[in-house]
Amino acid sequence: MNNNKSLSRELSLISLGLIKEDLDFKLSKYQIEQIVESALDSLINHCREELDNCESELENASQKILDSELQEGFDSSLSNVREDLKSL
């Protein structure tokens, strides 16, 4: 329910920004549809950009985890080799 209110609020604010500041005019149904469609397009593009940013951050985090796991494996194998050399 709160998501619907938030979405409605965002669309209203975007739509208001698209309306020209002429106080003595009336909007036709077609003009209102265009304004709402433009507002939706803006919101969708913003969401896509945010998702792209999240995707990039997830890829970076995944790579860091992989690098960390590889480093841990390398460190433990060096330790094993050292122990084997000491026992000789």
Residue pairs with C-beta under 8 A, 6 or more apart in sequence:
7 43
10 43
11 36
11 39
11 40
11 43
14 38
14 39
14 42
14 43
15 35
15 36
15 38
15 39
18 35
18 38
18 39
19 27
19 35
27 35
